[in-house]
Amino acid sequence: STATFFPGSGAYTDIGAKKGKYYAVNFPLKDGLDDASFESIFKPVIEKIMSHFQPAAVVMCCGADSITGDRLGVWNLSLKGHGSAIEYVKSFGVPVVLLGGGGYTPRNVARCWAYETAIALGDQEELEDDIPWNQYHNYFGPNHKLHLTPDPSMRNMNTKAYLEKYTNIILENLSKLDAAPGAPFQDRPADFCDPEERRKIAAENSNPDEREADEHKAQHSAEFYDDDKDVDKGAALQRGSGPAEESAEGHGDRGSYAKGTECGGVLLCEEG
């Protein structure tokens, strides 16, 4: 998405810094992105990322505000176009974890994630387009269909020349990394989960001239204790035990957001 959309990142120049330079990939895209344009950039960029980093697993954030008809998003993807990203990443044969994300037309978010859950299971061809009756059936009117038709009146501002330009820039950036990054994972000591053992190891490795005995440390009155010094428990009893009040902030309307679309993201994990 463009760098003007919350949280203000996403420009193609956001490539990481110092030792992390070129490890981040952002593809800024304009309004009206359709299925064909999305596929034309997603496949070559992800193929380069997968072949270079060779991850043992992939985490995908499947934000649904890029689906056509979203109240805030300004792309024009169908469910099949959106889901093609998951199908392509799955084709590399590594474990994939799917997460949710943005999406501001709830009935279309439900459609999207139902379809993409089916893709994760390999059953997308078994889904019928007619949504079966359920207690929320009216939410999916008037046609009660699973799939959405992209808006034919929405202009795709992403020209072929624009997409090719930034695809080439990103592929060039990735080629500047010499080898698949990452550090070897170390076996965890068998006793690492034992808090007492961790304290013993920390004590053995610390400087005895600088170490201060716990009983001589000043304790703040707001600290939590399990014994009779538990001032928090006493304070809670004095205040009473009424139910906590809950509050929620509204999300605002379309005017409170800068124009753009959340792209979601991909997290690559080294094999352990």
C-alpha positions in Angstrom: 0.0 0.0 0.0 1.0 3.6 -0.2 3.1 5.1 2.6 0.3 7.5 3.5 -1.9 4.7 4.9 -1.8 3.8 8.6 0.8 3.2 10.1 2.7 5.2 7.5 5.0 2.5 6.2 5.0 0.5 3.1 7.1 2.6 0.7 9.5 0.6 -1.6 12.4 2.3 0.2 11.4 0.6 3.5 14.0 -2.2 3.0 15.5 -2.4 6.5 18.6 -0.8 7.9 22.1 -1.7 9.0 22.5 -5.5 9.2 18.8 -5.9 8.3 19.1 -3.9 5.0 17.3 -5.6 2.1 15.6 -8.0 4.5 12.3 -6.1 4.3 10.2 -6.0 1.1 7.4 -3.5 0.4 5.5 -3.1 -2.8 3.6 0.2 -2.9 0.3 -0.2 -4.9 -2.3 2.2 -6.1 -6.1 2.1 -6.1 -8.1 -0.4 -8.1 -5.7 -3.4 -8.1 -7.3 -6.3 -9.8 -6.7 -10.1 -9.8 -4.4 -10.1 -12.9 -2.2 -7.2 -11.7 -1.9 -8.8 -8.2 -0.8 -12.2 -9.6 1.6 -10.6 -12.0 3.7 -9.1 -9.1 3.0 -11.5 -6.3 4.4 -14.6 -8.0 7.8 -13.3 -9.1 8.5 -11.5 -5.9 7.5 -14.4 -3.6 9.4 -16.9 -5.8 12.5 -14.8 -5.4 12.0 -14.5 -1.6 11.4 -18.2 -1.2 14.3 -19.3 -3.3 16.7 -16.9 -1.6 15.7 -17.2 2.0 14.6 -20.8 1.8 12.3 -20.6 4.9 11.3 -23.6 6.9 7.8 -22.1 7.4 5.8 -19.1 6.3 3.3 -17.0 8.2 0.8 -15.1 6.1 -1.4 -12.2 7.2 -4.5 -12.5 5.1 -6.0 -9.0 5.4 -9.4 -8.8 3.7 -9.6 -5.1 3.1 -8.1 -5.6 -0.3 -11.3 -7.5 -1.3 -13.7 -5.6 -3.6 -16.4 -3.6 -1.8 -14.4 -3.0 1.4 -15.5 0.1 3.2 -11.9 1.4 3.6 -9.8 -0.6 1.2 -9.5 0.7 -2.4 -8.5 -2.5 -4.2 -10.7 -4.6 -6.4 -9.8 -8.3 -5.7 -12.1 -11.2 -6.0 -11.9 -14.0 -3.4 -10.2 -16.2 -5.9 -7.6 -13.5 -6.7 -7.0 -13.0 -3.0 -6.8 -16.7 -2.3 -4.4 -17.3 -5.1 -1.7 -15.9 -2.9 -2.2 -18.7 -0.4 -2.4 -21.3 -3.1 0.9 -20.1 -4.5 2.7 -20.1 -1.2 1.4 -23.5 -0.4 2.9 -24.8 -3.7 6.4 -24.5 -2.2 5.7 -27.4 0.2 6.6 -25.7 3.5 4.3 -25.4 6.5 2.1 -22.3 6.2 0.4 -20.5 9.1 -2.5 -18.2 8.1 -3.5 -15.2 10.2 -6.4 -12.8 9.8 -5.9 -9.0 9.3 -7.9 -6.0 8.2 -11.3 -6.0 6.6 -14.1 -3.5 7.2 -17.1 -5.1 5.5 -17.7 -8.0 7.9 -19.9 -10.1 5.6 -17.1 -10.1 3.0 -14.4 -10.8 5.6 -16.4 -13.9 6.6 -16.7 -14.9 2.9 -12.9 -14.4 2.4 -11.8 -16.4 5.4 -14.2 -19.2 4.8 -12.9 -19.6 1.3 -9.3 -19.4 2.4 -9.8 -21.9 5.2 -11.0 -24.2 2.4 -7.8 -23.4 0.5 -5.7 -24.3 3.5 -7.5 -27.6 3.7 -7.3 -28.2 -0.1 -11.1 -28.3 -0.3 -11.9 -25.0 -2.1 -13.3 -26.8 -5.1 -15.9 -28.5 -2.9 -17.4 -25.2 -1.7 -20.7 -24.3 -3.4 -21.2 -20.7 -4.3 -24.7 -20.7 -2.7 -24.3 -19.9 1.0 -26.3 -22.5 3.0 -29.0 -21.2 5.3 -27.8 -20.3 8.8 -28.8 -17.8 11.5 -26.8 -15.1 9.8 -28.2 -15.8 6.3 -29.7 -12.3 5.9 -26.2 -10.7 6.3 -25.2 -12.2 3.0 -28.1 -10.8 1.0 -29.4 -10.0 -1.5 -27.8 -12.9 -3.5 -26.5 -15.1 -0.7 -23.5 -16.1 -2.7 -19.9 -16.9 -1.5 -18.0 -15.3 -4.3 -17.9 -11.5 -5.1 -17.9 -9.8 -8.4 -15.2 -7.1 -8.7 -16.5 -3.6 -9.4 -16.3 -3.1 -13.2 -16.4 0.7 -12.8 -13.3 0.9 -10.6 -10.3 2.0 -12.5 -7.0 0.1 -12.0 -4.4 2.8 -11.4 -1.6 0.3 -11.4 -0.3 0.4 -15.0 1.8 -2.4 -16.4 4.8 -0.1 -16.6 4.3 0.9 -12.9 4.1 -2.7 -11.7 7.1 -3.8 -13.8 9.2 -0.9 -12.5 8.7 -1.8 -8.8 9.0 -5.5 -9.4 12.4 -5.0 -11.0 13.5 -2.8 -8.1 12.5 -5.3 -5.5 14.1 -8.2 -7.3 17.3 -6.2 -7.7 17.3 -5.4 -3.9 16.9 -9.1 -3.1 19.8 -10.1 -5.4 22.1 -7.9 -3.2 21.9 -10.4 -0.4 24.6 -12.9 -0.9 23.1 -15.9 0.9 20.1 -17.1 2.8 20.4 -15.3 6.1 19.9 -16.7 9.6 21.9 -18.1 12.5 21.9 -21.8 13.5 19.6 -22.7 16.3 21.1 -24.0 19.5 19.7 -26.9 21.5 18.0 -25.7 24.6 19.5 -27.1 27.8 17.2 -29.7 29.4 16.9 -27.7 32.6 16.3 -24.3 31.1 12.7 -24.2 32.1 13.5 -24.6 35.8 13.4 -21.1 37.4 15.7 -22.3 40.3 18.3 -23.6 37.9 18.2 -20.4 35.9 18.9 -18.4 39.1 21.8 -20.7 40.0 23.3 -20.3 36.5 22.9 -16.5 36.6 24.5 -16.4 40.1 27.5 -18.5 38.9 28.1 -16.3 35.9 27.7 -12.9 37.6 30.4 -10.8 39.3 30.3 -11.5 43.1 31.6 -8.0 43.8 28.6 -6.4 42.0 25.9 -8.9 43.0 23.6 -7.7 45.7 21.7 -10.0 48.0 18.0 -10.1 47.4 17.2 -9.4 51.0 19.0 -6.1 50.8 17.2 -4.8 47.8 14.7 -2.0 48.2 11.2 -3.1 47.2 8.5 -0.9 45.8 5.2 -0.9 47.6 3.4 -1.7 44.4 5.2 -5.0 43.8 3.3 -8.2 43.8 3.9 -10.7 46.6 2.6 -14.2 47.4 2.9 -13.8 51.2 1.6 -11.4 53.9 3.4 -8.5 52.1 0.8 -8.7 49.3 -0.4 -5.1 49.5 -2.2 -5.4 46.2 -4.5 -8.1 47.6 -5.3 -6.0 50.6 -6.0 -3.0 48.5 -8.3 -5.0 46.2 -10.3 -6.2 49.2 -10.7 -2.6 50.4 -12.0 -1.4 47.1 -14.5 -4.3 46.8 -14.9 -6.8 44.1 -17.5 -5.3 41.7 -17.3 -6.2 38.0 -14.9 -4.2 35.9 -16.3 -1.8 33.4 -15.6 -2.5 29.8 -15.3 0.1 27.1 -14.5 0.1 23.5 -13.5 2.8 21.0 -15.1 3.1 17.7 -13.2 2.5 14.5 -14.2 5.8 12.9 -15.6 6.2 9.4 -13.8 6.2 6.1 -12.9 9.9 6.4 -10.7 9.2 9.5 -8.3 7.0 7.4 -5.9 8.1 4.7 -6.5 6.5 1.4 -4.8 3.2 0.9 -5.0 -0.6 1.5 -3.4 -2.8 4.0 -1.5 -5.5 2.1 -1.0 -8.0 4.9 2.4 -9.5 5.2 4.6 -12.6 5.1 6.9 -13.7 7.8 9.7 -16.1 7.0 11.0 -18.4 9.7 14.4 -20.2 9.9 14.3 -23.9 10.5 15.0 -25.1 14.0 
